[in-house]
Amino acid sequence: MIPLRDHNPTLRRPIITYLLLISCVTVFLWQVSLGESGFRLAIELLGARPAALFGLEVPHHPAMPPAWVTLFTSMFMHGGWLHLLMNMLFLHIFANNVEDSMTRPRFLLFYLLCGIAAAYAHAALNPASPIPMVGASGAISGVLGAYLLLYPRSRILVVVPLIIIWPLLYLPAGLLLGAWFILQLVQSVALPSDGGGVAFAAHAGGFIAGMALVPLFKRRNARLFNVWNR
């Protein structure tokens, strides 16, 4: 199922969400402008490498930044157009309401912390992996976890991509996001990984971080388990 939009109005413009969207798209266009070899090198240098995060790898390129820097750079890079578009779709649908529940500086810090937690969740299962991880999906997973606690009854319009027809239906956010999290958790445990491919553990780790952090970051008048941000 692919979410298309939610029915959950906001009280103010989601400026930080817009900036995150623009930043991710801009960074990806920069990656593409480097050509195929430059694209791969940028990921190699700026992706979050589990072995480097745990101090098990010696930098093998003079331009490679410290491992802690890649925790941030990796969040704004993507491995392909589909990777970018799906992440930006989820960010566009769910982040505005989560941002609305916090002050803007708090939301930015919340987003970054979720991304860091996601990177370490992935690295913990593959501590010696030299394969770089890139993508905003870990941080966005944190946004989904926060949305689940804030607006579990909000209606989400989704499309179900079947072979012949693609029906549209509305699902409560609690059902959609809860099922999504369980799927990520099961896949992170069931599917063997050498650190490459889809970082399901990062998705699950980011989601859990978002659920844990949202009570600390939300404004006092933003209630959990609400429908609207009012």
C-alpha positions, 0 to 999 in steps of 0.5 A: 500500500502506498499512502497518497495523503492524509486528512489532518490539517495543520495550524501553520506552515511546515517550514522545516518540512519544506526545507528538508524536502528541498535539501534532499532533492537538491543533494540528490540532484548534486549527486546525479550531476557528478556522473555515475562514478562520482555518484558512487564515490559520493555515497562511498565517502558520505554514507554512514558506514557501520564499521566506521561508526564503531571504529572498526575501519580506518579511513581509506580515502583522503576526502573521507570525513569523520564517521560522526559527520556521515551520520548527518550527510547520509540522511540527505543522500539517496541511492536512486530516483525511486528511493528519493521519491518514496521517501519524499512522499512519506515526508510530505504526507506525515512530517507537516503534522508532526512539525506542527506538534512541536516548535520548529527547532525542536522538530529539526532536532527530533528529525536528526536524532531519529536519523542518528538512532536509525543509523546505529540500529542498522549498524548494530546488526552489521557492526563490521560492514563497510557498506555505506548507508544513505537515505532519509528513511531512518529519520522519516521512520521516526516521523512515522512513529511520532505520527502514530502516537499523535494521530492514530485515528487520522484517515490516510488515503492509500492506493493498493497496487494490484496487478490489474487495478489499483483501488483507493481506500482510507485507512486509520493511521494507527492501522497503516503505520502499525502494520508498516512498523511490524513489517519492518521489524520482521524483515530486519530480523528474518532477512539475512543482511551483510549491511547492503540492500534495504536497511529494515533495521534502520526503519524499525530503529528510527520508528521506535526512536520517534515514538520514544522522543515525541512525548519529550519534544511535543508542545504541552498543548499537543496531545497524544492519541489525537485526531486533529492538531487542535 
